[in-house]
Amino acid sequence: MFKRFAMMALLLAFLTASTAAFADNVYVTAKGNKYHKADCRLIKNKQTVEMDKQKAIQQGYKPCKKCSKDEVQPENK
C-alpha cells in the first residue's frame, strides 16, 4: 500500500514539474501590443513583463513578426 502511494506521489510530482517546465511564457512591454519570446532582439534592454502566452492573447496581444514568424497570420489584401 505504501509503495503504491509513494509511486503515485512521485508521478504527480513529475507531472507537475514537467507541466511548469513546458509552460509557454512570453514577454510584453508597457506600450507595445505584441508579445515576444525571451530572446527577441526587439525587446532587448527594455523593461518587460513575463506572462503566460494564452493570457497575453486574451488581453489582445498579437505575436511579434520577428520572433514569432510561425504564429503571425498573413494580412488580407
Secondary structure, DSSP 8 states (H G I E B T S, - for coil): -HHHHHHHHHHHHHHHHHHHHT--EEEEESS-SEEB-TT-GGGTTS-EEEEEHHHHHHTT-EE-TTT-GGG------
